[in-house]
Amino acid sequence: MKKWIFKILSVIIGIVFVLGFYSNSSAYIEKQDWKYTEGNHIGDWLSKNSFKVNSGIIETNQGKAKVIFCYGKELIIENLETKEKGFYVNKS
């Protein structure tokens, strides 16, 4: 009985890690549309073709910022110079 609980728990934790890594990947972030909510601003609307993510740095025509974290519905960025955080919400 305890072995089954351990196996099920291991599978659930594994799935959470895989989804966490994927939602933070540049491939996932670039396939989404992001709308600005507050903080550091590198564009009001980041559509699928209006920005690039290279080595954790998001680049738009209005500036650059470091990608801190993305968990599906929210993208958190940080200004490279001022360290001010910015928040975007997923609209895809």
N, C-alpha and C positions, 0 to 999 in steps of 0.2 A: 504494500500500500504506500509506504513512504517513498519507494523508488518511483512510482508513477507520479506522485506529486512533484518530486525533484525533476523528473523529465519534462513534465508540463510547464513547470516554472522556468526551466532552462530554455525551452522553446519560446516562451513568451518574452523572456529577457532578450534572447537573440533577435527576435523580430523587432523589438523596440530599438535595439542598437542599429540594426540594418536600416530601419526607417529614419532614424536620427542622422546617420551618416549620409543617406541619400538626400534628405531634405536640406542638408547643409552643403551639398555639392554644387559646383558652379553649373552643371548641366541642369539641375532642378531649378535653381534660381533664375537662370536665363530663359527658361520655358514659361515663366509666370509673368503676369502683369501686376505691378506694384503701385499702390497709391500712397502718397505722402500723408502722414498723420501728425507728427510733431518732431521737434529737435533739429538736428543737422539736416540740411536740405541740399540734395543734388538733383532735384527735378520733382515736379508735381506728380507726374505719371511716368513710370518706368515701364514702357511696353516691351514686348518680347524682342524687338529688333533695335531698340534705342540705347542699349547698354551692353557692356561686356564685363565678364568676371574673369580675371587672370590672377592666379596665385593669391586668392583671398582679397583682391582689390577690385572694387566695382568702379567702372569708368563710364561716365556719361559726358555729353557735350557741355554740361554745367559744372563738372568737377569730378573728383575722385574721393573714395572713402574705403575704409577697411570693413569687410563683412565680419561682424562679431558673431552673430548667430541667426539661424533661420529655423523655425519650427513649423513649417507648413503655411500657417496663416499670417505670421508676422516676421518681418525682416528687420534685424537690428544692425545698424552700421555705425561707424565711428570716423569722424573727420581725422585725416592724417596729421594735421598741424595742431588743431585746437583740442583734440580728443573729445569733442562734443558728440554725444550719441544722437542718432536719428532713427525714427521708426517709420516703417512702411507696412501696409496691410495688403495681403494677397487678394486680388480681384479676379483671378482666373476661375 
